[in-house]
Amino acid sequence: MALNRVQPGAWNSKAVIHGDTIYMSGIVADDKSADMKGQTEQVLQKIDAVLAESGSDKSKIVSSVVYLADMDQKDEMNEAWMAWMDPASPPARAAVGVTLTPGTLVEIMCVAAK
């Protein structure tokens, strides 16, 4: 089965499609000066764009991993997530605290169906 790479770059692709499954790379915000909620909103907009380019949408996200630089800010991330998420189609999700690149507060990785 063929692989389709979405927005391939020098060191990764934004997503790789295998069959009817879309595997997304970790997505981060462009504006590192934004707070946790603002960065999360940026990331979610970018996820929407990658999914649309891949022939899918957020209602078809199967699973997601949210990487947080500060678990004390999880509520702010969740505020943006809950406003964005399709309430009829919540994915399986984990949120973990990690060390991210300087200025990055949140990184989100998803697997979705087409």
WOQUI-V756230 format. One record per residue. N is the residue number from 1. RES is the residue in one letter. OMEGA is omega in degrees with one decimal (NA if undefined). D_LAST is the distance of its C-alpha to the last C-alpha in Angstrom with 2 decimals. Layout:
N&RES&OMEGA&D_LAST ; N&RES&OMEGA&D_LAST
This chain:
1&M&-176.1&15.17 ; 2&A&173.4&14.78 ; 3&L&175.7&13.56 ; 4&N&-178.8&12.44 ; 5&R&-179.1&14.05 ; 6&V&-179.1&13.38 ; 7&Q&179.0&16.82 ; 8&P&178.5&18.75 ; 9&G&-177.6&22.09 ; 10&A&-175.6&25.25 ; 11&W&173.2&24.27 ; 12&N&172.3&20.50 ; 13&S&176.9&17.20 ; 14&K&176.5&15.38 ; 15&A&172.7&12.24 ; 16&V&-179.6&11.76 ; 17&I&176.2&8.80 ; 18&H&-175.6&9.90 ; 19&G&179.2&8.57 ; 20&D&-179.3&5.07 ; 21&T&179.9&6.07 ; 22&I&177.8&6.89 ; 23&Y&-177.0&10.59 ; 24&M&170.8&12.37 ; 25&S&172.3&16.12 ; 26&G&-177.9&18.48 ; 27&I&178.9&18.76 ; 28&V&179.2&22.28 ; 29&A&174.7&24.15 ; 30&D&-177.4&26.14 ; 31&D&-177.3&29.08 ; 32&K&178.5&30.65 ; 33&S&179.9&33.45 ; 34&A&176.4&31.28 ; 35&D&-176.1&31.68 ; 36&M&-179.4&29.12 ; 37&K&-179.7&27.74 ; 38&G&177.5&27.68 ; 39&Q&179.4&25.97 ; 40&T&177.9&23.32 ; 41&E&177.2&22.73 ; 42&Q&-179.4&22.45 ; 43&V&-178.5&19.92 ; 44&L&174.9&17.72 ; 45&Q&178.7&18.01 ; 46&K&176.4&17.03 ; 47&I&176.8&13.90 ; 48&D&-177.7&13.02 ; 49&A&179.5&13.82 ; 50&V&177.9&11.86 ; 51&L&179.0&8.58 ; 52&A&178.4&9.70 ; 53&E&-178.5&10.69 ; 54&S&179.7&7.45 ; 55&G&-177.7&5.92 ; 56&S&175.4&4.90 ; 57&D&-173.7&7.97 ; 58&K&178.9&10.27 ; 59&S&-178.1&10.13 ; 60&K&175.1&7.02 ; 61&I&-179.3&9.04 ; 62&V&-179.7&10.38 ; 63&S&-179.3&13.34 ; 64&S&172.7&15.31 ; 65&V&179.1&18.68 ; 66&V&178.2&21.03 ; 67&Y&-176.8&23.97 ; 68&L&177.1&27.05 ; 69&A&-178.0&30.24 ; 70&D&-178.3&32.24 ; 71&M&176.7&31.40 ; 72&D&179.3&34.06 ; 73&Q&-178.6&31.70 ; 74&K&-179.7&28.87 ; 75&D&178.7&29.81 ; 76&E&175.9&29.32 ; 77&M&-178.8&25.82 ; 78&N&178.3&25.06 ; 79&E&177.8&26.48 ; 80&A&-179.2&23.96 ; 81&W&-176.3&21.05 ; 82&M&177.7&22.16 ; 83&A&-176.2&22.61 ; 84&W&-171.4&19.05 ; 85&M&173.4&17.04 ; 86&D&-175.3&15.77 ; 87&P&178.1&18.62 ; 88&A&-175.0&17.06 ; 89&S&-179.2&14.14 ; 90&P&178.3&15.85 ; 91&P&166.2&14.27 ; 92&A&-175.4&16.58 ; 93&R&171.5&18.47 ; 94&A&174.1&21.45 ; 95&A&-176.5&23.79 ; 96&V&176.1&26.28 ; 97&G&-178.3&29.23 ; 98&V&170.8&29.52 ; 99&T&179.0&31.44 ; 100&L&179.0&29.41 ; 101&T&-176.3&30.67 ; 102&P&179.0&33.45 ; 103&G&179.1&32.44 ; 104&T&-179.3&28.89 ; 105&L&-176.2&28.69 ; 106&V&173.5&25.01 ; 107&E&-177.0&22.09 ; 108&I&-179.8&18.64 ; 109&M&-177.7&16.07 ; 110&C&166.9&12.61 ; 111&V&-177.2&10.03 ; 112&A&173.2&6.63 ; 113&A&175.4&3.80 ; 114&K&NA&0.00
